[in-house]
Structures are given as C-alpha cells and as structure tokens.
C-alpha cells in the first residue's frame, strides 16, 4: 500500500509543487513541462521493465530490487541543488 501511495505522490508532486519549483530553481513554464514530461516518460518506460521482471522473477524479487533504487532516486531528487541535478 505504501508503494502505491508513493507512486501516486510521485506522479502528482510536480503539479503540487509547481510554484515552489519555479521560484526555487527559476524555471520557465517550458522547463517545468519538460521536467514533468520526462518523469512521465521514465515512469512509462520502467513499467515495461517492471512487467518483464515480474513475469520472469516474480513480484517479490522484482520489488526487492526496485524499491532500493526508487528510494535512492527519490533522495537524489530531493537533494538536487539545481534543475540539472
């Protein structure tokens, strides 16, 4: 359940924090759109890999590999000093 909640939060966080992101990083509307779009494309791409992983290795093994990577990515994103980061 917590994984699902985090997934939903990651999908909507850009819209919720748009004003803060624009102010903090000095983003234009275009840059904010690229940021949100890049996440959507990455999310869709990873669904393909997760599906293959679940089919080949099962849900438990796939999630045990994916969750630490998800946590590392979230921390990296939260600590990013700039838009490029």
NORSULVEN-V39120 format. One record per residue. N is the residue number from 0. RES is the residue in one letter. BURIAL is 1 if it has 16 or more other ideal C-beta (glycine too) atoms within 10 Angstrom, else 0. D_FIRST is the distance of its C-alpha to the first C-alpha in Angstrom with 2 decimals. Layout:
n & res & burial & d_first
N & RES & BURIAL & D_FIRST
N & RES & BURIAL & D_FIRST
This chain:
n & res & burial & d_first
0 & X & 0 & 0.00
1 & X & 0 & 3.80
2 & X & 0 & 5.40
3 & X & 0 & 5.16
4 & X & 0 & 6.23
5 & X & 0 & 8.68
6 & X & 0 & 9.85
7 & X & 0 & 10.76
8 & X & 0 & 12.35
9 & X & 0 & 14.30
10 & X & 0 & 15.63
11 & X & 0 & 16.97
12 & X & 0 & 18.08
13 & X & 1 & 21.48
14 & X & 0 & 22.37
15 & X & 0 & 21.42
16 & X & 0 & 23.35
17 & X & 1 & 26.12
18 & X & 0 & 28.87
19 & X & 0 & 28.05
20 & X & 1 & 27.78
21 & X & 0 & 31.08
22 & X & 0 & 32.78
23 & X & 0 & 31.57
24 & X & 1 & 32.29
25 & X & 0 & 34.95
26 & X & 1 & 33.28
27 & X & 0 & 34.92
28 & X & 0 & 33.19
29 & X & 0 & 33.66
30 & X & 0 & 32.07
31 & X & 1 & 29.02
32 & X & 0 & 28.80
33 & X & 0 & 29.17
34 & X & 0 & 26.37
35 & X & 0 & 23.95
36 & X & 0 & 25.35
37 & X & 0 & 25.15
38 & X & 0 & 21.43
39 & X & 0 & 21.08
40 & X & 0 & 23.39
41 & X & 0 & 21.74
42 & X & 0 & 18.30
43 & X & 0 & 20.06
44 & X & 0 & 22.02
45 & X & 0 & 19.18
46 & X & 0 & 17.62
47 & X & 0 & 20.91
48 & X & 0 & 20.79
49 & X & 0 & 17.24
50 & X & 0 & 18.39
51 & X & 0 & 21.52
52 & X & 1 & 19.87
53 & X & 0 & 17.60
54 & X & 0 & 20.79
55 & X & 0 & 22.94
56 & X & 0 & 20.97
57 & X & 0 & 17.96
58 & X & 0 & 14.22
59 & X & 0 & 14.27
60 & X & 0 & 17.21
61 & X & 1 & 16.23
62 & X & 1 & 12.92
63 & X & 0 & 14.97
64 & X & 0 & 17.45
65 & X & 1 & 15.42
66 & X & 0 & 13.15
67 & X & 0 & 16.36
68 & X & 0 & 17.94
69 & X & 0 & 15.23
70 & X & 0 & 15.63
71 & X & 0 & 19.38
72 & X & 0 & 19.46
73 & X & 0 & 17.69
74 & X & 0 & 20.17
75 & X & 0 & 23.02
76 & X & 0 & 22.32
77 & X & 0 & 22.05
78 & X & 0 & 25.30
79 & X & 0 & 27.19
80 & X & 0 & 30.64
81 & X & 0 & 31.49
82 & X & 0 & 30.47
83 & X & 0 & 31.50
84 & X & 0 & 29.28
